[in-house]
Amino acid sequence: MTALLPLPVAIPLVVCAVLLATAHLLPGRVPDILALLAAVAVAILCAVIAVQAADRPLVYWFGGWEPHDGVYLGIGFSVDAASGWIASFIGLLYALTFVFAWGFFDRTHGHFHILMLLFLAAMVGFCFTRDMFNLFVWFEVMSVAAFALTAYHLAESSLAGAINFTVVNSLAGFLMLGGIGLIYAQTGTLDFDGIATAVAQGGRNPVVAGAFCLVAAALMIKGAIVPFQFWLADAHAVAPSPVSVIFSGSMVSLGLFGLAKVSAVVFGGSDQVQGALPVLLIGLGSATALLGGWMALLQRHLKRMLAFSTISHAGIMLTGLGALSIGGTGGMLVYVVGHGLVKGALFMIAGILLATQASIDEIALRGLGRGIWPAGIAMALAGLLLCGLPIGTLDQGTRLVQGALSQEGHGMALAATAIGAALTGAAVLRAAGRIFLGLGPDPGDEAGAPSADEREKANRPLWLMLAPCCALLAVDLALPAGPIAHALPRAVSAFMHRPEGGMLAEGPGWLPWFSVAAALAGAGYGLFRKRLPAFVVRPVRATQSAPTRALEILHSGLIGDYAAWLAVGVAVIAAVLAMA
């Protein structure tokens, strides 16, 4: 069975090579078919690997270079059940994205599919690797493919977003490489287990703390955590809709997935790092959840709104990781899947509106969505799931994260997760009401938010675009909670290299309903503020105007400002580690 481990990475790369050599000769939609089949094969293979890894992780050593006497010289893949299922989910998301993108480009010569498959191979390799340097390699391959996909349209806005993305994430690559250099100099190995053994034996060590600081900062940049989040909205808003599905559905979450693995496995034996993690991750996660949710509520450009929503939900995932428990990490992993399914569906709906109405502006689209009402139903359902509707995979992940926070006594973080989800849900539900029901004739603060004219290919059938969107929502709703709750403790224990911890706690049962009610109230306020009494509207306007202006100033779009905030973020991580 271990011989299967390289295949989910090799298959997309082989198809890439075939398309690169023959795409100019292939007829019609053959590149679409090959890319779709490759993604399906990855999803199935990773699911098979995950099932086989349920009892113990599967390990594959390239070239047969197995460790001897505790010395790690070879490069390997190590796949536990959790990593396998995350990779399978990524393959499924790519497969449905290829269906959504069917006919998106008239003539691509396979270039779009090549970049997407390279992106897929890098993501699976990132999930499977057990070597720090190869974690960096897959990180960089992901980044290079993402840079090209962001600028694929070669429009002015696409190139500007891609430049911000490229510079910030290239700095992340330098940070990661520097951290890896420090840990290699200290331990003499790059293998996860080899580093973990050396770190556990070394006691408190400033070099180890410095290495973690740099690696964690790089992964938080990819995960769009405050104050590293500025690049994300610029990039996701201008990328082609199928690319945005992958960006928000899986790429951002993979940064946090990598941080979870590095924190629990590689630096799990460092008391200094483990002592700093709760304050660092829960503090930054709470701030990210609130800031991302508030910024989402201020947007009129649907893809920017969804990008800020992704930032908010990344913060919620980070708080679960900060609980340092089986339940918190397990909830984060389930949340990765549930959020990816729902957010992927929402970006597909944004793509449908671009294709059918030639606009992505919430205010300009007011009432124009009535003719495509099935997309409106899907958007409303996705908005409810996003804010905490107590059903489906995203809800299960939310309950586990909130349960872990509740057990550890992190009341402020618990509140931040509920408020962040409510704010993002309110933004989506307000947009759905305005676009598909024609509500909200008086726009509020979102009227002054940035927007832009965009166009995407308009002659694709509605059912072809809507089918994968509905499939993503159906998968989120259909994944049963029982098997997840039953199998998760063992899977997360193997993922974190810890003994199995028994049953997982869930958060307060009323909290998801609070988020839903708050989201509906927020959406209602946004749509009907003109009809509300003055004593309700004036206090809200007075309290939101100053924070709104401050947040808009911070998101300047200037790469120098983003780099400065990156330096601030690294300093914050270093300060927390120094005080631990």
Summary of the structure (lengths in Angstrom):
residues: 580
radius of gyration: 22.5
end to end distance: 42.7
largest distance: 75.3
contacts: 2302
relative contact order: 0.10
helix: 75%
strand: 3%
